[in-house]
Amino acid sequence: MSPVPAETTTASARQRSARAATEVLAPWVWVLLLPLAVAWRATGHHLGETLLWGLITGIFGSILPMAVIVRGARKGQWDSHHVTDRAGRVIPFAACIGFLAIGFAILIVGDAPRELIALAAAELISLIVAVAITFGLKFKVSMHAAVAAGAVAILVQVYDPWFALLLLGVAWVCWSRVELKDHTTAEVSVGTLVGLFVGGGAYAALAAAFV
């Protein structure tokens, strides 16, 4: 049996690492866990309130839209649950914005902590900007990069500058999207900027405004 070439082994390892990053650091994971982290700080570490407000934001911002996306992928409406085809992102974006808007309304009516309202609003603003870039400029901005970078920017504000170390994870997922040929370097770069400045900036402005 002939040995496997070193180049093939290395390429296989790179692909496995890229696929792992793409799944583990997917947008839906960040959008589900980030509200719980923000709620934990906003509620003074009250477990019940953390679960209540965090899960409302996470379910409407992550679980329900992802259910629509996965169902569509299984029916062949788009290429995969990552929806790598730019033209196929209309329904997924609409689902994300629609469900998140419902969750945002629930947070306001329920008098949720201002940090959670600011988070949901920042996510909505980021999505709208991503839609404008994707369809207005016809440029497939990376949502993996945008969501990951935005989440890190918000965690730094909510907790501690040390959370900036999570930018290593952002770099990993950006690399993975390029390695898998789902995005170009330009697309993940723009996504990262959208996350840092639109997502992170909107959260900072809104959290301060809601004081």
ROVO-18053 format. One record per residue: residue in three letters; chain; x, y, z of N, C-alpha, C in turn; residue number from 0. Coordinates in Angstrom, 2 decimals. Example, Ala and Ser with C-alpha at 12.3 -4.5 7.8 and 13.67 -1.06 7.14 Angstrom:
2
ATOM rest kette  n_east n_north    n_up ca_east ca_north   ca_up  c_east c_north    c_up  nr
ATOM  ALA     A   13.19   -5.69    7.80   12.30    -4.50    7.80   13.20   -3.30    7.80   0
ATOM  SER     A   12.85   -2.25    7.08   13.67    -1.06    7.14   12.90    0.03    7.87   1
//
This chain:
211
ATOM rest kette  n_east n_north    n_up ca_east ca_north   ca_up  c_east c_north    c_up  nr
ATOM  MET     A    0.86   -1.19    0.00    0.00     0.00    0.00    0.90    1.24    0.00   0
ATOM  SER     A    0.72    2.10   -0.99    1.59     3.28   -1.10    1.24    4.32   -0.05   1
ATOM  PRO     A    2.24    5.01    0.51    1.98     6.00    1.54    1.23    7.21    0.98   2
ATOM  VAL     A    0.44    7.86    1.86   -0.31     9.06    1.46    0.67   10.22    1.39   3
ATOM  PRO     A    0.71   10.96    0.29    1.63    12.09    0.17    1.42   13.10    1.29   4
ATOM  ALA     A    2.53   13.69    1.75    2.45    14.66    2.84    1.55   15.83    2.47   5
ATOM  GLU     A    1.57   16.24    1.20    0.76    17.37    0.77   -0.73   17.05    0.93   6
ATOM  THR     A   -1.10   15.81    0.62   -2.49    15.40    0.73   -2.93   15.39    2.19   7
ATOM  THR     A   -2.06   14.87    3.07   -2.37    14.84    4.49   -2.54   16.24    5.05   8
ATOM  THR     A   -1.66   17.15    4.66   -1.73    18.54    5.13   -3.01   19.21    4.64   9
ATOM  ALA     A   -3.33   19.01    3.36   -4.54    19.60    2.80   -5.79   19.07    3.51  10
ATOM  SER     A   -5.79   17.78    3.81   -6.92    17.17    4.51   -7.08   17.77    5.91  11
ATOM  ALA     A   -5.96   17.96    6.60   -6.00    18.54    7.94   -6.52   19.98    7.89  12
ATOM  ARG     A   -6.10   20.73    6.89   -6.57    22.11    6.73   -8.07   22.14    6.48  13
ATOM  GLN     A   -8.55   21.22    5.66   -9.97    21.17    5.38  -10.78   20.82    6.63  14
ATOM  ARG     A  -10.27   19.86    7.40  -10.97    19.49    8.64  -11.02   20.67    9.61  15
ATOM  SER     A   -9.91   21.38    9.74   -9.86    22.54   10.62  -10.82   23.63   10.14  16
ATOM  ALA     A  -10.85   23.83    8.82  -11.73    24.85    8.26  -13.20   24.50    8.47  17
ATOM  ARG     A  -13.54   23.24    8.24  -14.93    22.82    8.44  -15.33   22.94    9.91  18
ATOM  ALA     A  -14.40   22.62   10.82  -14.69    22.72   12.25  -14.97   24.18   12.63  19
ATOM  ALA     A  -14.13   25.09   12.16  -14.31    26.51   12.47  -15.63   27.03   11.92  20
ATOM  THR     A  -15.94   26.63   10.69  -17.17    27.09   10.04  -18.41   26.64   10.80  21
ATOM  GLU     A  -18.37   25.45   11.39  -19.54    24.95   12.12  -19.56   25.43   13.57  22
ATOM  VAL     A  -18.43   25.32   14.26  -18.38    25.68   15.69  -18.57   27.18   15.90  23
ATOM  LEU     A  -18.05   28.00   14.97  -18.15    29.45   15.10  -19.13   30.03   14.08  24
ATOM  ALA     A  -20.13   29.25   13.74  -21.16    29.71   12.80  -21.97   30.84   13.43  25
ATOM  PRO     A  -22.59   31.71   12.61  -23.37    32.82   13.14  -24.43   32.41   14.16  26
ATOM  TRP     A  -25.13   31.31   13.90  -26.21    30.93   14.81  -25.69   30.60   16.20  27
ATOM  VAL     A  -24.47   30.09   16.29  -23.88    29.77   17.59  -23.61   31.05   18.38  28
ATOM  TRP     A  -22.97   32.02   17.73  -22.70    33.31   18.39  -24.00   33.99   18.82  29
ATOM  VAL     A  -24.99   33.99   17.92  -26.24    34.72   18.19  -27.07   34.03   19.27  30
ATOM  LEU     A  -26.86   32.75   19.49  -27.54    32.05   20.57  -26.85   32.29   21.91  31
ATOM  LEU     A  -25.52   32.24   21.93  -24.78    32.33   23.19  -24.52   33.76   23.66  32
ATOM  LEU     A  -24.32   34.69   22.71  -24.02    36.08   23.10  -25.11   36.70   23.98  33
ATOM  PRO     A  -26.40   36.57   23.66  -27.42    37.16   24.53  -27.38   36.63   25.95  34
ATOM  LEU     A  -27.04   35.35   26.11  -26.94    34.79   27.47  -25.79   35.43   28.23  35
ATOM  ALA     A  -24.67   35.66   27.53  -23.52    36.30   28.17  -23.84   37.74   28.56  36
ATOM  VAL     A  -24.52   38.46   27.67  -24.89    39.84   27.96  -25.92   39.89   29.09  37
ATOM  ALA     A  -26.90   38.99   29.03  -27.94    38.96   30.07  -27.36   38.63   31.44  38
ATOM  TRP     A  -26.37   37.74   31.48  -25.76    37.36   32.74  -25.17   38.60   33.45  39
ATOM  ARG     A  -24.53   39.46   32.68  -23.97    40.69   33.25  -25.06   41.71   33.52  40
ATOM  ALA     A  -26.00   41.85   32.61  -27.04    42.88   32.74  -27.99   42.63   33.90  41
ATOM  THR     A  -28.22   41.36   34.24  -29.16    41.03   35.32  -28.47   40.86   36.67  42
ATOM  GLY     A  -27.19   41.18   36.72  -26.46    41.01   37.98  -26.28   39.55   38.35  43
ATOM  HIS     A  -26.08   38.70   37.33  -25.85    37.27   37.51  -27.07   36.54   38.07  44
ATOM  HIS     A  -28.25   37.02   37.73  -29.48    36.34   38.15  -29.81   35.28   37.11  45
ATOM  LEU     A  -29.75   34.01   37.50  -29.88    32.91   36.55  -31.22   32.91   35.83  46
ATOM  GLY     A  -32.30   33.07   36.57  -33.63    33.02   35.95  -33.82   34.11   34.92  47
ATOM  GLU     A  -33.46   35.33   35.26  -33.62    36.45   34.32  -32.65   36.31   33.15  48
ATOM  THR     A  -31.47   35.78   33.43  -30.50    35.55   32.35  -31.09   34.61   31.32  49
ATOM  LEU     A  -31.66   33.50   31.77  -32.25    32.53   30.85  -33.46   33.12   30.13  50
ATOM  LEU     A  -34.29   33.86   30.85  -35.48    34.45   30.24  -35.12   35.38   29.09  51
ATOM  TRP     A  -34.35   36.43   29.39  -34.05    37.44   28.38  -33.03   36.94   27.35  52
ATOM  GLY     A  -32.08   36.16   27.82  -31.08    35.63   26.90  -31.67   34.68   25.88  53
ATOM  LEU     A  -32.58   33.82   26.35  -33.17    32.84   25.44  -34.20   33.48   24.51  54
ATOM  ILE     A  -34.91   34.50   24.98  -35.83    35.19   24.08  -35.05   35.77   22.90  55
ATOM  THR     A  -33.95   36.44   23.21  -33.12    37.03   22.16  -32.49   35.95   21.29  56
ATOM  GLY     A  -31.97   34.91   21.93  -31.30    33.85   21.19  -32.24   33.03   20.33  57
ATOM  ILE     A  -33.42   32.71   20.85  -34.38    31.90   20.09  -34.87   32.65   18.86  58
ATOM  PHE     A  -35.25   33.91   19.05  -35.76    34.68   17.91  -34.65   35.14   16.97  59
ATOM  GLY     A  -33.45   35.32   17.49  -32.36    35.76   16.64  -31.58   34.63   16.00  60
ATOM  SER     A  -31.67   33.43   16.59  -30.84    32.32   16.11  -31.63   31.06   15.78  61
ATOM  ILE     A  -32.31   30.47   16.76  -32.93    29.17   16.58  -34.02   29.17   15.51  62
ATOM  LEU     A  -34.95   30.12   15.57  -36.05    30.14   14.61  -35.56   30.45   13.18  63
ATOM  PRO     A  -34.71   31.45   12.99  -34.20    31.67   11.63  -33.42   30.47   11.11  64
ATOM  MET     A  -32.63   29.84   11.99  -31.84    28.69   11.56  -32.74   27.52   11.18  65
ATOM  ALA     A  -33.86   27.38   11.85  -34.79    26.31   11.50  -35.31   26.51   10.07  66
ATOM  VAL     A  -35.60   27.76    9.73  -36.06    28.07    8.36  -34.96   27.76    7.35  67
ATOM  ILE     A  -33.73   28.16    7.69  -32.60    27.96    6.77  -32.30   26.48    6.57  68
ATOM  VAL     A  -32.26   25.72    7.64  -31.98    24.28    7.54  -33.07   23.57    6.75  69
ATOM  ARG     A  -34.31   23.93    7.01  -35.43    23.32    6.28  -35.32   23.62    4.79  70
ATOM  GLY     A  -34.97   24.86    4.47  -34.82    25.23    3.07  -33.68   24.49    2.40  71
ATOM  ALA     A  -32.59   24.30    3.15  -31.44    23.57    2.59  -31.80   22.12    2.32  72
ATOM  ARG     A  -32.55   21.51    3.22  -32.95    20.12    3.04  -33.90   19.96    1.85  73
ATOM  LYS     A  -34.67   21.00    1.56  -35.59    20.96    0.42  -34.91   21.37   -0.88  74
ATOM  GLY     A  -33.62   21.73   -0.78  -32.88    22.11   -1.96  -33.10   23.54   -2.43  75
ATOM  GLN     A  -33.62   24.39   -1.54  -33.87    25.78   -1.92  -32.57   26.58   -2.06  76
ATOM  TRP     A  -31.54   26.17   -1.31  -30.22    26.77   -1.44  -29.17   25.70   -1.19  77
ATOM  ASP     A  -27.92   26.05   -1.43  -26.85    25.04   -1.48  -26.57   24.33   -0.17  78
ATOM  SER     A  -26.67   25.00    0.96  -26.41    24.39    2.26  -26.97   25.30    3.34  79
ATOM  HIS     A  -26.83   24.88    4.60  -27.34    25.72    5.68  -26.48   26.97    5.90  80
ATOM  HIS     A  -25.36   27.06    5.15  -24.56    28.28    5.21  -24.93   29.25    4.08  81
ATOM  VAL     A  -25.74   28.80    3.15  -26.25    29.61    2.04  -25.10   30.42    1.41  82
ATOM  THR     A  -24.21   29.73    0.75  -23.03    30.38    0.17  -23.33   31.13   -1.12  83
ATOM  ASP     A  -24.47   30.83   -1.75  -24.84    31.52   -2.97  -25.49   32.87   -2.61  84
ATOM  ARG     A  -24.94   33.97   -3.11  -25.43    35.30   -2.74  -26.91   35.48   -3.08  85
ATOM  ALA     A  -27.31   35.06   -4.27  -28.70    35.25   -4.69  -29.69   34.47   -3.83  86
ATOM  GLY     A  -29.22   33.40   -3.20  -30.11    32.58   -2.38  -30.32   33.10   -0.98  87
ATOM  ARG     A  -29.76   34.26   -0.66  -29.82    34.75    0.71  -31.05   35.62    1.02  88
ATOM  VAL     A  -31.94   35.80    0.05  -33.10    36.66    0.27  -33.97   36.14    1.41  89
ATOM  ILE     A  -34.43   34.90    1.29  -35.31    34.33    2.31  -34.58   34.18    3.66  90
ATOM  PRO     A  -33.35   33.66    3.70  -32.65    33.58    4.99  -32.51   34.94    5.69  91
ATOM  PHE     A  -32.16   35.98    4.92  -32.05    37.32    5.52  -33.41   37.79    6.02  92
ATOM  ALA     A  -34.46   37.56    5.23  -35.80    37.97    5.63  -36.22   37.26    6.91  93
ATOM  ALA     A  -35.92   35.97    7.01  -36.26    35.21    8.21  -35.52   35.74    9.42  94
ATOM  CYS     A  -34.23   36.03    9.25  -33.43    36.56   10.36  -33.98   37.89   10.85  95
ATOM  ILE     A  -34.25   38.79    9.91  -34.74    40.12   10.28  -36.15   40.03   10.88  96
ATOM  GLY     A  -37.00   39.23   10.27  -38.37    39.11   10.76  -38.47   38.55   12.17  97
ATOM  PHE     A  -37.82   37.43   12.40  -37.87    36.82   13.73  -37.19   37.70   14.78  98
ATOM  LEU     A  -36.05   38.29   14.42  -35.35    39.14   15.38  -36.19   40.36   15.72  99
ATOM  ALA     A  -36.91   40.90   14.75  -37.78    42.05   15.01  -38.88   41.68   16.01 100
ATOM  ILE     A  -39.41   40.46   15.89  -40.42    40.00   16.85  -39.81   39.90   18.24 101
ATOM  GLY     A  -38.61   39.30   18.31  -37.94    39.20   19.60  -37.64   40.56   20.19 102
ATOM  PHE     A  -37.24   41.50   19.35  -36.94    42.87   19.79  -38.20   43.51   20.39 103
ATOM  ALA     A  -39.34   43.31   19.74  -40.59    43.87   20.25  -40.95   43.26   21.60 104
ATOM  ILE     A  -40.72   41.96   21.75  -41.00    41.29   23.03  -40.11   41.86   24.13 105
ATOM  LEU     A  -38.86   42.10   23.82  -37.94    42.67   24.81  -38.41   44.04   25.27 106
ATOM  ILE     A  -38.88   44.86   24.34  -39.34    46.20   24.69  -40.61   46.13   25.54 107
ATOM  VAL     A  -41.58   45.35   25.08  -42.85    45.22   25.82  -42.61   44.61   27.20 108
ATOM  GLY     A  -41.67   43.68   27.28  -41.39    43.01   28.55  -40.47   43.78   29.47 109
ATOM  ASP     A  -40.05   44.97   29.04  -39.15    45.81   29.83  -37.86   45.06   30.19 110
ATOM  ALA     A  -37.25   44.49   29.17  -35.99    43.77   29.35  -34.86   44.74   29.69 111
ATOM  PRO     A  -33.77   44.23   30.23  -32.62    45.10   30.51  -32.17   45.84   29.25 112
ATOM  ARG     A  -31.75   47.08   29.41  -31.39    47.92   28.26  -30.29   47.28   27.41 113
ATOM  GLU     A  -29.40   46.53   28.06  -28.32    45.90   27.31  -28.85   44.88   26.30 114
ATOM  LEU     A  -29.92   44.16   26.67  -30.50    43.17   25.75  -31.24   43.87   24.61 115
ATOM  ILE     A  -31.92   44.96   24.93  -32.60    45.72   23.89  -31.57   46.31   22.93 116
ATOM  ALA     A  -30.48   46.84   23.48  -29.41    47.40   22.64  -28.78   46.31   21.77 117
ATOM  LEU     A  -28.62   45.12   22.34  -28.03    44.01   21.58  -28.92   43.62   20.41 118
ATOM  ALA     A  -30.22   43.44   20.67  -31.13    43.06   19.60  -31.19   44.13   18.51 119
ATOM  ALA     A  -31.18   45.40   18.92  -31.21    46.49   17.96  -29.93   46.52   17.13 120
ATOM  ALA     A  -28.79   46.28   17.78  -27.51    46.26   17.06  -27.47   45.12   16.06 121
ATOM  GLU     A  -28.03   43.98   16.42  -28.09    42.85   15.51  -28.97   43.18   14.30 122
ATOM  LEU     A  -30.09   43.85   14.54  -30.97    44.25   13.45  -30.28   45.22   12.50 123
ATOM  ILE     A  -29.60   46.19   13.07  -28.89    47.18   12.25  -27.81   46.49   11.42 124
ATOM  SER     A  -27.09   45.58   12.03  -26.03    44.85   11.31  -26.62   44.05   10.16 125
ATOM  LEU     A  -27.75   43.40   10.39  -28.40    42.62    9.35  -28.84   43.51    8.19 126
ATOM  ILE     A  -29.39   44.66    8.51  -29.86    45.57    7.46  -28.68   46.07    6.63 127
ATOM  VAL     A  -27.57   46.38    7.29  -26.37    46.80    6.57  -25.86   45.66    5.69 128
ATOM  ALA     A  -25.87   44.44    6.22  -25.42    43.28    5.44  -26.29   43.06    4.22 129
ATOM  VAL     A  -27.60   43.24    4.38  -28.52    43.11    3.25  -28.21   44.17    2.20 130
ATOM  ALA     A  -27.97   45.41    2.64  -27.67    46.49    1.71  -26.40   46.20    0.92 131
ATOM  ILE     A  -25.39   45.67    1.59  -24.13    45.35    0.91  -24.32   44.16   -0.04 132
ATOM  THR     A  -25.03   43.14    0.44  -25.20    41.91   -0.34  -26.00   42.13   -1.62 133
ATOM  PHE     A  -27.09   42.86   -1.50  -27.96    43.03   -2.66  -27.84   44.40   -3.32 134
ATOM  GLY     A  -27.57   45.43   -2.53  -27.40    46.76   -3.11  -26.09   46.89   -3.86 135
ATOM  LEU     A  -25.01   46.42   -3.22  -23.69    46.49   -3.85  -23.32   45.20   -4.56 136
ATOM  LYS     A  -24.20   44.18   -4.44  -23.95    42.87   -5.05  -22.58   42.31   -4.62 137
ATOM  PHE     A  -22.35   42.37   -3.32  -21.09    41.91   -2.73  -21.43   40.95   -1.60 138
ATOM  LYS     A  -20.96   39.71   -1.68  -21.34    38.67   -0.72  -20.54   38.79    0.58 139
ATOM  VAL     A  -20.95   39.72    1.41  -20.26    39.93    2.69  -20.38   38.65    3.53 140
ATOM  SER     A  -19.31   38.30    4.24  -19.31    37.09    5.06  -20.03   37.31    6.38 141
ATOM  MET     A  -21.13   36.60    6.58  -21.86    36.70    7.84  -21.13   35.99    8.96 142
ATOM  HIS     A  -20.37   34.96    8.63  -19.54    34.32    9.66  -18.60   35.35   10.28 143
ATOM  ALA     A  -17.95   36.12    9.43  -17.00    37.13    9.91  -17.71   38.26   10.64 144
ATOM  ALA     A  -18.81   38.74   10.07  -19.53    39.87   10.65  -20.07   39.55   12.04 145
ATOM  VAL     A  -20.71   38.40   12.17  -21.31    38.04   13.45  -20.24   37.77   14.51 146
ATOM  ALA     A  -19.19   37.04   14.13  -18.12    36.72   15.09  -17.43   37.99   15.57 147
ATOM  ALA     A  -17.07   38.88   14.63  -16.38    40.12   15.01  -17.28   41.01   15.85 148
ATOM  GLY     A  -18.56   41.11   15.47  -19.49    41.92   16.25  -19.66   41.39   17.66 149
ATOM  ALA     A  -19.74   40.07   17.80  -19.90    39.46   19.12  -18.70   39.78   20.01 150
ATOM  VAL     A  -17.50   39.68   19.46  -16.30    39.98   20.25  -16.28   41.45   20.65 151
ATOM  ALA     A  -16.64   42.34   19.74  -16.67    43.76   20.05  -17.63   44.05   21.19 152
ATOM  ILE     A  -18.75   43.37   21.21  -19.75    43.58   22.26  -19.28   42.98   23.59 153
ATOM  LEU     A  -18.68   41.80   23.55  -18.18    41.18   24.78  -17.09   42.02   25.43 154
ATOM  VAL     A  -16.27   42.65   24.62  -15.23    43.54   25.16  -15.88   44.68   25.93 155
ATOM  GLN     A  -16.96   45.22   25.40  -17.65    46.34   26.06  -18.38   45.89   27.32 156
ATOM  VAL     A  -19.00   44.74   27.25  -19.81    44.26   28.37  -18.95   43.74   29.51 157
ATOM  TYR     A  -17.85   43.07   29.18  -17.03    42.45   30.21  -15.67   43.11   30.38 158
ATOM  ASP     A  -14.73   42.77   29.53  -13.35    43.16   29.79  -12.58   43.18   28.47 159
ATOM  PRO     A  -11.58   44.08   28.34  -10.76    44.11   27.12  -10.07   42.78   26.81 160
ATOM  TRP     A   -9.89   41.92   27.84   -9.25    40.63   27.59  -10.05   39.77   26.62 161
ATOM  PHE     A  -11.34   40.07   26.49  -12.16    39.31   25.55  -11.74   39.56   24.10 162
ATOM  ALA     A  -10.89   40.56   23.90  -10.36    40.81   22.55   -9.53   39.62   22.06 163
ATOM  LEU     A   -9.08   38.79   22.99   -8.34    37.58   22.59   -9.20   36.66   21.72 164
ATOM  LEU     A  -10.52   36.80   21.84  -11.41    36.00   21.01  -11.31   36.37   19.53 165
ATOM  LEU     A  -10.61   37.46   19.24  -10.38    37.81   17.85   -9.57   36.73   17.14 166
ATOM  LEU     A   -8.85   35.92   17.93   -8.16    34.77   17.34   -9.17   33.81   16.73 167
ATOM  GLY     A  -10.31   33.66   17.39  -11.38    32.83   16.85  -11.97   33.45   15.59 168
ATOM  VAL     A  -12.08   34.77   15.60  -12.58    35.47   14.41  -11.64   35.23   13.23 169
ATOM  ALA     A  -10.35   35.33   13.50   -9.36    35.08   12.45   -9.47   33.64   11.93 170
ATOM  TRP     A   -9.68   32.70   12.85   -9.80    31.29   12.46  -11.00   31.07   11.55 171
ATOM  VAL     A  -12.15   31.65   11.92  -13.34    31.43   11.10  -13.24   32.17    9.78 172
ATOM  CYS     A  -12.59   33.33    9.77  -12.38    34.04    8.50  -11.50   33.20    7.57 173
ATOM  TRP     A  -10.43   32.65    8.14   -9.54    31.79    7.35  -10.32   30.59    6.80 174
ATOM  SER     A  -11.19   30.03    7.63  -11.93    28.84    7.21  -12.84   29.12    6.02 175
ATOM  ARG     A  -13.46   30.29    6.01  -14.37    30.61    4.92  -13.63   30.75    3.59 176
ATOM  VAL     A  -12.41   31.29    3.67  -11.58    31.43    2.47  -11.02   30.06    2.07 177
ATOM  GLU     A  -10.58   29.29    3.05  -10.02    27.96    2.79  -11.04   27.05    2.11 178
ATOM  LEU     A  -12.28   27.16    2.52  -13.34    26.33    1.94  -13.87   26.91    0.63 179
ATOM  LYS     A  -13.31   28.06    0.25  -13.70    28.74   -1.00  -15.16   29.18   -1.00 180
ATOM  ASP     A  -15.70   29.43    0.20  -17.05    29.96    0.31  -17.05   31.49    0.24 181
ATOM  HIS     A  -15.89   32.08    0.54  -15.74    33.54    0.50  -14.34   33.88    0.03 182
ATOM  THR     A  -14.19   35.13   -0.40  -12.86    35.65   -0.73  -12.30   36.38    0.48 183
ATOM  THR     A  -11.02   36.72    0.41  -10.41    37.49    1.49  -11.10   38.84    1.66 184
ATOM  ALA     A  -11.48   39.45    0.56  -12.17    40.74    0.62  -13.52   40.60    1.33 185
ATOM  GLU     A  -14.24   39.52    1.06  -15.56    39.32    1.66  -15.49   39.10    3.17 186
ATOM  VAL     A  -14.51   38.35    3.64  -14.38    38.17    5.09  -13.84   39.44    5.74 187
ATOM  SER     A  -13.03   40.19    5.03  -12.50    41.45    5.57  -13.62   42.46    5.76 188
ATOM  VAL     A  -14.47   42.60    4.76  -15.60    43.51    4.87  -16.55   43.04    5.98 189
ATOM  GLY     A  -16.78   41.74    6.06  -17.62    41.20    7.12  -17.09   41.54    8.50 190
ATOM  THR     A  -15.78   41.41    8.66  -15.16    41.73    9.95  -15.36   43.20   10.30 191
ATOM  LEU     A  -15.19   44.07    9.33  -15.38    45.51    9.56  -16.83   45.84    9.91 192
ATOM  VAL     A  -17.75   45.19    9.23  -19.17    45.40    9.55  -19.45   44.99   10.99 193
ATOM  GLY     A  -18.92   43.84   11.39  -19.14    43.37   12.76  -18.55   44.30   13.80 194
ATOM  LEU     A  -17.31   44.70   13.59  -16.62    45.53   14.58  -17.23   46.93   14.69 195
ATOM  PHE     A  -17.46   47.56   13.53  -17.86    48.96   13.55  -19.37   49.18   13.51 196
ATOM  VAL     A  -20.09   48.35   12.78  -21.55    48.50   12.75  -22.16   47.82   13.97 197
ATOM  GLY     A  -21.87   46.52   14.14  -22.42    45.81   15.29  -21.93   46.34   16.62 198
ATOM  GLY     A  -20.60   46.41   16.76  -20.03    46.90   18.01  -20.34   48.36   18.25 199
ATOM  GLY     A  -20.28   49.17   17.20  -20.57    50.59   17.35  -22.02   50.87   17.68 200
ATOM  ALA     A  -22.93   50.15   17.02  -24.35    50.34   17.29  -24.68   49.94   18.73 201
ATOM  TYR     A  -24.08   48.85   19.20  -24.34    48.43   20.58  -23.86   49.49   21.56 202
ATOM  ALA     A  -22.66   50.02   21.35  -22.10    51.03   22.25  -23.01   52.26   22.31 203
ATOM  ALA     A  -23.44   52.72   21.13  -24.28    53.92   21.08  -25.64   53.69   21.72 204
ATOM  LEU     A  -26.25   52.55   21.43  -27.59    52.28   21.94  -27.58   51.99   23.43 205
ATOM  ALA     A  -26.59   51.24   23.91  -26.51    50.94   25.35  -26.35   52.23   26.13 206
ATOM  ALA     A  -25.58   53.18   25.61  -25.40    54.47   26.29  -26.67   55.30   26.21 207
ATOM  ALA     A  -27.36   55.24   25.07  -28.56    56.04   24.87  -29.73   55.57   25.75 208
ATOM  PHE     A  -29.74   54.27   26.05  -30.84    53.70   26.83  -30.66   53.84   28.33 209
ATOM  VAL     A  -29.58   54.48   28.76  -29.32    54.63   30.21  -30.41   55.52   30.84 210
//
